[in-house]
Amino acid sequence: MRSLGLLDASPNPQDRRSIIVELSADGRERVTATLDDRGDVFRRRTRDWSDDDLSQLVALLRRLTTEQHT
């Protein structure tokens, strides 16, 4: 990702053994564009869903992301 110009890296001033990696301006733009595109796809795919269907989806996603795995 760094070679694509999506990340910036700099030495950590508090610990020179490590580096600080963050999204570059181009990386932020691509993430924003991707999230916007995915949101558009989601809205198109669910535009005909009832409020009850959407509520059920939200409930199931919450359950999926909060359940502890044993």
Buried (B, 14 or more C-beta within 10 A) or exposed (E): EEEEEBBBEEEEEEEEEEEEEEBBEEBEEBEEEEEEEEEEEEEEEEEEEEEEEEEEEEEEEEEEEEEEEE
